Amino acid sequence: MTEEAVAAVTTEAHVWEAGGAQTAEALAGWVSARLVAHEAALAALLAVEGERTLENSLRLYDVAIEQLSLAGAQAGVLNSVAAEKAVRDQAQNEAQRVAMAGSALSLNRGVYDALKAIGLEGASPATKHYVERTLLSYRLAGVDKDDATRAKLQELHEKATRLSLEFSRNIQEGGKTIEATPEELEGLPADYLARHPANAEGRVRISTDQPDMQPVMTFAASAALRERMFLAYNTRAYPANQQLLLDLLATRQEIATILGFRSWADLATADQMMGSAANVRAFLAKLDEASREGAAREHTMIVEFARERQPGLKEIDITSRGYWYEQFRRAAYDFDSQSVRPYFPYAQVEAGVLETAARLFKVEFRRSDAAAWDPAVTVYEVLEGGRLVGRFYLDMHPREGKDKWFSAAPVVTGVRGRYLPEAALICNFPGGEPGDPGLMQYSDVVTYFHEFGHLMHAILGGQTEWAGLSGFATEGDFIEVPSQMLEEFFRDEKLLQAFAKHYETGEVLPSETIQKMKGAGAFGRADWVRSQLYYTTLSLDLHDEDPAGLDLDATTKRLYQSLQPWTWMDGNRMYASFGHLTGYSSNYYTYAFDKVIALDFFAQFDPADLLGCDAGARYRVAVLEQGGSKPGRQMVRDFLGRDEEFAAFTRWLNEEFEAERVGV
């Protein structure tokens, strides 16, 4: 493949422009074209004679990676969002096909030998890091095994991919509805009631989609309604995903055993910042110690409060935890989270998040008329100094068949001089229907900031020389740092008041209310950490023990009861819809680990001038712009001048007990 041929492999960057969002045939054809380009680049790489250089070998390998990434990213997006089930089904097949190509590449001894032979004298540190990390990934895949073993590993990886895709699809399409009487809706916001009128039989139908489910669990006074919703939500993909998960765990363990690892958890952490399952457990022990006392205090306060208001109450179960936290915050902090929803209509929140990011990262966002996969998607261009540097897609409200979670996804992997970086947010916020302002809870707004942090990482980190270093291409346990760092900007009063205005009157969210909201929001952090500890320990234990004879129900219940104070609810099958088990596998610890780093990062910003201080520019250069060009550990040291410390996390965790209460 000549240099001209390499440059030519940049056409048809979007599957929907080729009709792939409308028909399964067009999607399959578009992915096939990308895979043909991928194979052509690899063939050219293997055909190189003589000395191997960055230009005649690594460049070809990177083109192969870029085409594989392009196909995988957009097949993944359509698997999550395509309107037609036939297209979603085909997208799942295409994602499987791309994964098979990726597995074959990871076990291709000829490609490994070619990359290993490249001379790196004079190469940039980023390029050296790329080659060294790639060679490590090959060794961890088993490229040095014999032919029969490599074939077996490829078969197992393909099986694991198929099981993961089926597991995720069952969650995506497993939404349920429950029925309620109008009386059971007591406590829910007026706009929620208006959107859920009773039918001819006097019943109200409520879905397990986030905008329907979350208000019920937070505001509904009816314990029976909360229980029905909880069980419906946590059995969306049960029983289908029970056996799929057991099969997936067994397949992953077989891979780890062949590769000489004690467990999948040790294999999955070998190339991460954490390094081993033992190091994860040491971190979790530290997290346990930091949160245990605070969580116990919170639990005691909530239970005593609930018993005062509901005499005879013996315990608070998992279905009532959110409700009683809300009631406590109203009494103790004079803060009703419903009271701020009118200040957070979706359109204003979107504008506020964009304005914050534009000022912080010194870029401009401009609406675009570029095509997308659905008319509901809005498209923005990212400009810097008038120059187009990226594009992103906002698919922000529920649709039938669409993924029901909140995530950021790559769309086009950016490569300097070849592809502009593009990314998407796939979310399920309120709104999206005519006449519905989409009033958001303040926790929704925090989630928006979180996901936008991922998006900016993809765009600003997508200007690298190599596709394999672009955007999200860091260690998996560093990827939640940019998202959780941007969350913290929600805490700034001046920033909030720039966009938090009553959707009917235009009144700015009062400072007094913001202070109450911050105090109330701080209460419950220890409980949040315990929840993270539970999810993290579950994901780790499922992948760090022999899966033979594993009882998912017993393990889930045992860990919950050992780490959470709230009474377990029989019938809870949360593991069947715990989607992170396919993506993060054993490494859900990423959220808590990266929270420590993110809070240390945020502590470097001037609280009196968050958007104007020099920390924003330093953070952009040292972290976001790097993409995967440096190890995560080095990026932490570049920005902080040291390794992360627990001090900022400890202060954050203890703010709840420093906030002034007005009652209780």
N, C-alpha and C positions, 0 to 999 in steps of 0.2 A: 504494500500500500504506500504510494508516494505521498510526499508532503501535500500535494494538491488534492489527492484523494482523501487524506485525513481532514483537510479543511472543508471538503465537500460534504462530509457526514455531519451536516448541521440542519438538514431540512426537516420539515414536518415535526416541529417541536411539540405540537399539541395534538393529542389523539382526537379531541372533539372537532378539530378543524378537518379531520379526515372522516367525520361522521361516526367516530367510535363511541360517542356517548348516546347515539340513537340506535345503532344496530350492532349485534354481536359479531357479524361478519366483518364490518369495518374495523372494529376493535381488534379482532384477531389478525387482520391484515396489517394494521399499523404496528402491532407488537412484533409480528413476524419480520417486518422491515427493519426494526431496531435490532432484532436478534441476528439477522443476516449481517448487518453492519458490525455487530459485536464479533461474530465468527470471522468475518473478513479481517478485522484488525488483529485477532489472535493468529490467524493463518499467516499474516504478514510478519507478525512478531517472530513466529517460529521459523520463518523462512530466511531471517537475517543471517548473513554469512560474515565471518570475520569478527572484528572487535565489536562488542556491544556497548552502546552509548545511551545517554539519556534520550537523545533525539530518535535514534533508530530502534530503540526497544521500549524504554519506559513510556515514551509518547504513544506508541501503539497500544501498549497495555492500558494506558489511561483512557484512550478512545474506546476500547472495549468496555472498560468500567463505566464510562459516561453513557454509552448506549444501553448497557444493562440497567443502570440507575434510572435512565429516562423511561424505559419500558416498565420497570418495576414500580416506580413512583406513580405513574399515571394509571396503570392497572390497579394499583392499590387505592387510588382516589376513587375511581369508578366503582370498585368493589364496595366502597363505603357510601357513595352518593348517587349513583345512577338511578334515574327514575324508573326504568324498565327492569323487571326482575331478570329477564333474559340477558340483558347487558351486565347486570351484577353477577349473574352466574358465569357468564363468559369471562368477566374480569377476574373472578376467582380462579378459573381455569388458566387464564393468562398469567396471573400472579404465581401460580404453581409452576407454570412453564419457565418463567423468569428465574424462580428459585432453583429449579433443576439446572438451568444454565449456570447459575452462580455456584451451585454445589460442584458441578463438573469442573468449573474453573478453579475452585479452591483445592481440587485434588489433581490438577493437571501438572504432572511432574516436569514436563517440557517447559511450561511457562515459568514454573518455579526456578528451574535451572537457568533459564534465560535472564530472569530478574536478578538472580544471585550473581550472575557473571557481569553485571553492569558496573563499570568503573565509576566511582563516586567522587574521585578527586576533583576538587573545585566546585562540587555541587553545593547548593544552598542548604542551610540547616533544615529547612522545610522539606526539601527533596530527599535528603538523607533520612529524615524521620519517616517520610512516606515509604521509602524502600524498606527500611528496617521493620516498620510496623507491618507492612504487607508480607514480608518474609516470615515474621512471627505468626501471622494469621494462617499462613500456609502450613507451618509446622504444627500448629494447634489443630488444624483440620485433618492432619494425618497424611500429608503429601509424601512423607518419607517412608510410608508403609509399602508393602508389596502390592502387586496388581490386584490380587484377589481381595485383600483387605480394603484397598481404596474403593473397589467396586461395592463392597458391602457397606462401607461408610456412606457412599453416595446414595445407595438404596435407602439407608436409614434416614439420612437427611431429607430425602424426598418424602419419605413417609411422615416425618415430623412436620414438614411444611404443610402437607395435606391435612394432617390432623389439626394443626394450628389454624388454618384457614377455615375449616369446618367449625371449629370451636368458636371462632370470632363471628362467623356468619350466623350461627345459632343465637348468639347474643343480639346481634344486629336485628334479626328478623323475629325475635322471640317476644316482642312486646305483648303485654296483656292489658286487659281492662277489668276494672271492678265496678260494682254498682254501689251507690250510697243513697240514703234518703236525704232530702233537703235538710232535715234536722241534724244529720251527722256532719254537715258542712259548717256548723257553727265554729267561728274563729277564723275562717278563711277570708281573704281580702274581698272587697266588693267587686273588683274587676274580675277576680277568679270566679266568683259566683255568677257574674253576668255571662261569662264564657261557658258555663256549665249548667244550663237550664235543665229542669226535670223533663223527662219524656212523658208520653201519654199515660204511662203506667205510674207516674210519679217517682221515677227513679232517675238518678244522675249517673252517667257513665264517665269514668275517669281512667285515663291511660297511665301506663307506667313510664311514659316519656318524662324527662326531667322537669319541664315546666309544669306538668300536672302532679308528679310524684312529690317533688321537694316541698312545695307549700303544704301538702297534706301532712307530711312528717314533721313539719315545723310548727304549723299553726292550728291544725284540726284538734278541737277539744275532745272529740270522740276517740277513746282508746281503741274501740272495736274497729273503727275505720282505719286508724293508723296500722293496726295489726294486719288487716286484710291487705292494705297497700304494701306493707313491708314484705309479707309472704309472697305476694304476686311479683313484686320487683325482684326478689331474691330467688325466685324459681323460674325466671324467664327462659332460661336455657336448660332447665332440668326436666326430665332425666337425660335428655340427649347428650349433654356435655359431660355427664359423670363418667361414662366408659371412655369417651374420647380423651378426657384428661388422664385417666389411668393409662391408656395406651400411649399417650404422649410422654408421660413421665417415664414409662418403661423404655420407650424408644430412646429418649435422651440419655438414660442411664446406660443403655447398651452402647451408645456412641462413646460416652465417657470411659467406660470400661475398656473398650477396644483401644482407646488412645492412651491408656495407662493412668487415668485419673480415678481417684477413689469415688468421686461423685460428679454429677453434672454441675453442681454448684462450684466445685473446685475448677472445673474446666471453664465455666462461664465467667469466672472472676480472674482467670489467669492473665488476661491482657487488659484488665481494668485498673483503675487507680487503686482499688482495694486490694487486689492481688491474690486473695484466697478466701475461701469460706471461713477459715479460722479468724482472719482479720475482720470479716463482717461480724462474726459473733462477738469479737472484742468491742467493736463499735456499738453493737446493740446493747451490750452490758453497760456501756457508758451512758447510752440513751436511757436505759432502764433506770439507772441510778439517778440521773438528772430529773426524771419526770415522776418517779414513784410517789414521793411525798406530796408534790403539788396536785397530782391526780387524786390521791386519797383525800386531800382537803376539799377539792372540788366536789368529789362524790358525796362526802359527808354533808356539805353545804346544800347541795341539790336535794338530797334525800330528806334532810330536815325541813327544808323549804316546802317540798311537795307534801310531806305529811301534815304540815300546818294547814295547808290549803285543801287537803283531801284526807281527813281523818280516817284512820283504818288502813291506809295504804301501807303495805308491808315492804314492797320492793319496787324498783324501777327497772323495767326490762329494756331490752335493746330497741324496742319499737317506740318507747316513750322518752328516750334520752334527749333527742332534739327538741321535743315539745317542752320538757321541763327546763332545759337550758334557756329557751326563749322566754318562758314565764319568769324565771329567776332574773334574767337580764332586765326585764320590764320593771320588776320590783326593786332590784338592787341598784340599777343604774338609770332608772327612769328612761329606758330606751326600748321602744317597741320597733322591731326591725321592719314591720309593715309601714311605719310612719315615714321612712325614707324612700320607699319604693316610688312614690310619685316624682321624686327628684332624679330618678334614674331610668327614664324612658330609653329604650334601646338606641334610638338614633343619636341622642345626646351623649350617651356613653361611648358609642363608636367614635363620635367626633372628639370627645375628650381624650380617649386613649390615643387616637392618632395625633392629636395636638401635643400630648405629653411626649410621645416617642419622637415626633419631629423636632421638638425643641431639645430633647436630651441628646439625640444622635445627630443633630444638625443635618437633617434631610427634609425633603418635601414630599408630600403625598398628593397625587392628583388622580381624580376619577378617570377611568379609561373606558372606552367602548369596545375593548378587546372581547373576543368571544370567550364563553365559559361553558360548562357542562349543563347548566340549568339557568333558566331566566331569573331565578331567585338569587343567583350569585352576583355580588358586586365585585368589580375589579379595580384595583388601584395600581398606578405606576409609582415607583420610588425614584426620586431625582435628587441629585447632589450637584449643586452649582449649575443647574440647568441640564445636567447630563443624566440620561436614563441609566439607572444602575440595577433595577429589579422590578418585579411585578408580584402582586399577591392577590389572592382570591378569598372573599369572605362568604362562606356558606353557613349562615349563623342561626337558622331556625329549623325546627323539626319538619320532616316530610315523611310520608309513608315509604318504608323500605330503607330510609337513610340511617346510617350509623347514629346511635342515640347518645354518644358520649361527647367529650370536648377534646379536641386534639389539633395539633399542627402537623402538616404533612408536606414533604417536598413535592414539587410539581416538575420543575426543571432544575437539575443540578448545575449551578453556575460554574463556568470555566472562563477565565479571563481571555477575551478575544474570540470566544466561540459561542458561549451560551450565557444569556442573562439569567441570574438566579430567580426562580419563581417558587412560591410556597403558598399554601392554603391553610385557612382555619376552617375546621369542620366542627361546628358547635350546635347546641340545641337550647338557645336562649329564648325567653318569651318574645312574642311579637311575630312579625312576618305575615300577619293577616290584615286585610283592610280594616281600618278603624281600631285596631289593637295597638296601643302605644308601646307595648312590650315592657311593662314596668318590671324592673329587675331588683332582686334582693341585693344587698350590698355584697354578699358572698359571690353573687354572679359577676359583679363588677371586678372583684379580685380575680376571679377566674379569667375574665377577659384580659386583664393586664398580664396574667400568667401566660396565656396562650400567645399573646402578642410578643412576649419576650422570646419565645421560640421562633416566631416568625422573623423578628429582626436578626436573630442569630443566623437563620438561613440566608437572609438577604445580604447582610453586611459581611457574613463569613463566606459568601458565595462568589467572591472576587479573586479566588486563588488560581494559581497556575495549573493545578492538577485537580481533576474531578474527584479523585480519591481523597482529597483534603478539604473538599468544599462543604460549607454549610454546617450541617449537624455532625460532620465526620470526626467527632471527638470520641474519647472513650464513652461508653454508654453510661457510666456513673458520673459523668460531668455534665451531661446534656440537660439536666434540670436546673443547673445554676442560673443561666440567663433568664429563664422563666420565673423562678422564685425570687430572683433579685428584683425584677421589674414589678412584681406584686407589691413590694414594700412602698412603692411610690403612691399607692392608694392611701397611705396613712397621712399624706401631707395636706393640710387644710387649704392652703392657697391653691394648690393644684385641683383639689376636689371642687372648690367653689367656682372654678373657671367653667365647669360644665354641669355640675349638679344643681339643676334649676327645675322648679316645679313645672311639670308638663302642661298645666292649665293656667297657672298664674304668673309663671316666670320668676317666682321668688327664689332667691339663692338659698341653698341649704345653710341654715343658721350655724354659726360657730359653736354655739352651745350644744346643738344637736350632734355636731361632728365630734365634739369632745366626749359626749355620752356614748356615741357609737364606737369610738376608739376604746373607751374603757370597757364597754360591754363586749366588744370584739376580742379584747385581750383575755377576758375570762373564758376559759375552756381550752387554752393552749396546751396545758398539760394533758388533758384528755385527748386532744388531737394527736399529741406525740404518742400516747399509749395506743391510739388507733393505728398510727403508722407502724408502731412496734409490732402490733398484732399482724397486720398485713405483711410486713417484712418478714417476720418469723415464719408465718405460714408459707410464703413463697420460698423461703430458704429451706425450711424443713422438708417440704414436698420434693425438693431437688437435691437434698443432702442425705437422704436416707434410702435404703433399699425399697423400691416401689412394690416389690412382690408382697402381696398380702396387705397392702395399704388400705385402710378404711378412711375414706375422705371425710365422711360425716363425723366419725369419732375424733380424727385429728383436728378438724376445724373447730369442733366444740371444745376439745381439751385445751387448745391454745387460746381460744377466746376466754375461757373461764380462768386461765392462768394469768392473762394479761389485761383483762377488762373487768371493771367492777359491776357492770350492768348485767342483769339477769339474762341468760341465754334464752332464745326463743326456739323451741322445737319446730322443725320444718324448714329452718333456715338452710338453704343450700347455696350460700353466697359463692362458694368456689366455682360453681357451674357458670357464673356470669362475671367472674373475676378476670376481665380481659387482659390485664397486665401479665397474667401467667403465660400468655403466648409471646408477648413482646419482650418484657423484661425477664421472663422465666424466673430464675432464682434471685434476680438482682433488683427486686422492688426496694431494697434499702436505699437505692439511688435518691429517692425523694428526701428522706431524712438526712442522709449524708450531705446532699447538695444544699439542703436548708442551712446547715451549719456554715458552709462556704458562702452561700448567698447573703446571709445576714452579716457575715464578716465583710463582704464586699460592700454592702449597703452602708455599713458603719463608716466607710471612707468618704461618703458624701456629706457635704455641709448641710445640716438640717435647715439652716436659714435660707439656703439657696440651692435646693436639690438640682434644679435644671440648669443652673448657670455656673456651678462650681466646676473646677477643672477635672474632678473625678470622672465625670461623664465621658470626656474626651479620652482620658487615660484608659478607662474601662473599654471603650469601643476599640481602641487600638490594641490593647494588651490581651483582650479576651474575644470579643465578637468578631473582629476582622480576621482573627487567626483561623477561624473554622477549625479544622483538625490539623493545622500546620505544626503544632507543638503538643507535647504531652499535657494533659490537664494539670498535672502537678507543676509543670513549668509555668503555665498561665497563671495559676494561683500565686506563685512566687513573683512573677513579673508584675502583677497588679498590687499585691500586698507588701512585697518585699520580704516575705516570710511564708511559712505554711499557715493554713487556716487555724484559728484558735476557737475554743468553745465559749469565750467570754461574751461575744455578741449574742450568741444563741441563748446563753444563760440569762442575760438581761431581758431578752425578748420573752423567754419562758416565764420570767417572774414579774413581768409588767402587770399581769392580772391582779396580783396581790398588792400592787402599789397604786392601782387606780382607785380613785375616790368613789365610794358608793354612797347612795342617797337613802337607801332603805335596807331592810332585812337585818 
